[in-house]
């Protein structure tokens, strides 16, 4: 079986390894972004080494629905196309060029959280259980029949990085199981129940600005949701803009009187900030500016 893989992130690399090592499969080509367009994905991965190791053709492309790319795809003549970690929808012309045999991947338990930024949204929504999904791409957005799905718990202290890692492990195991079934025509397609569908909107780096008038639990959840490999939660102090990567709840706030966003305490490497509910967070990891002075205020961008 000949496979075409389209994508530009860590999940694409996981799929690349699975296809390259699957008996009866040949990774004919990998389509990915040019290096100069890497900023399209905060978790961009250069797939050139993997494509080279698999003896697969590497195609650098910015528009997966362009006429030039579709002609290249027809020449490759894949039996299946895998679109994993690609920010563009697959248009009808592309799907027709590969006989509508297109498999997608989604970091959520479809039909829940169709759309964008699903790992941050999973944490922001305080989801208790989520899942990874392989599905057949159709005319909709993440709406095609499910081919494989893995469910797992979301920890109370889950971070974007730890949840991302869980999804990558699930994707790897799902690909290993699905590829033999696809090869012999035994893959089972389960239609999604649209009554259960929810949609996640796109998030931008500016959505990570911290509002210190929110409760401490909400601020901590934002920090965990938008941390690495994403741009991080941001604020501004008298020392300049800073990105906050890790926080923990601070005990003993009843002994301090301060306003939301005000620095209560500090040491050589950490500092404490009051939140809108009267609780406080100790900032354990940050970048971009020095520790703010005691009693100064942190704020969002003006």
Residue, then its C-alpha position, 0 to 999 in steps of 0.5 A: x500500500x502506498x501512503x502520502x502523509x501531509x503535515x508539519x508537527x510532532x503528530x506527523x512525525x509519529x505517523x511517519x514512523x508508524x507508516x514507514x515501519x508498517x509491513x505492507x506499506x510504503x511511504x511514497x511521499x511526505x508533504x510539509x511546510x517550507x522551513x520559512x513557514x514554520x511559524x504557522x505551527x508552534x509545534x512545527x517539526x522538520x520532517x526532512x530527516x524522517x522522509x529521507x530515512x524512509x526513502x520518501x519524496x519530500x514535497x514542500x507546500x504552503x497550499x494543500x489545495x493548490x492545483x500544482x500540489x494536486x497534480x503532484x498528488x495524482x502522480x504519486x497515486x497513493x492508496x491512502x492519504x494521511x493528513x495529520x498536523x495540517x492547518x488547512x482543510x482538505x478541499x474536494x479537489x484534493x480528496x477526489x485526486x486520492x479517491x476520497x481515501x483520506x485519514x485525519x487525526x484529531x486531538x479530542x474525543x470526536x464528535x466533541x471539540x471539533x475544530x481548533x486548539x483542542x489541547x488548550x481547550x480541553x484544559x480550559x474547559x476542565x475536561x475530565x476525560x478526552x481522547x485521540x481520534x483517527x477518522x475519515x475526512x469528509x466535506x465537514x470539519x472533523x465530522x467524518x466517520x471514526x476509524x479508531x479512538x483512544x480515551x484517557x483521563x485528564x489529570x487535575x494538574x494536566x499541562x499542554x505538554x503532558x496532554x500533548x504527550x498522551x495524545x502522541x502515545x495514543x496516535x502511535x498505538x492507533x496507527x500501528x493497529x489501523x494500518x493493517x486493517x486499512x491494507x486489507x479493507x477491514x477498517x470499521x467506520x463508525x459515524x459520528x453522532x452529530x447530536x453530541x458535537x461541540x466546536x472549539x474556536x481558534x486561539x491566538x497568542x493574544x488569548x494567553x494574556x493573563x487577567x489577574x482579576x480572575x480566580x487563582x484556579x482560572x489563571x493557573x488553568x490558563x498557564x497550564x493550557x497554553x504552555x509549551x509547546x504553545x506560546x505561553x501565558x503572558x503578562x506585563x510588569x514594570x520590568x517588561x513583558x513576560x511569559x509565565x510557564x508554571x505556577x502553584x497555589x500559594x498558602x497564607x494569602x489571608x496574611x496579605x492585603x493587596x489588589x489583583x495583579x499585585x506582587x505579594x512576595x518574592x525571592x531570588x527565583x520566584x514571586x507571588x501574585x494576588x488574583x481576583x478571588x483573594x487567593x494567590x499564585x507563586x510563579x515558578x517558571x517565567x521568561x522575558x523579564x526580570x522578577x518584578x519588584x515587590x508590591x508592583x502590579x502585573x497587567x495585560x497588554x495595554 
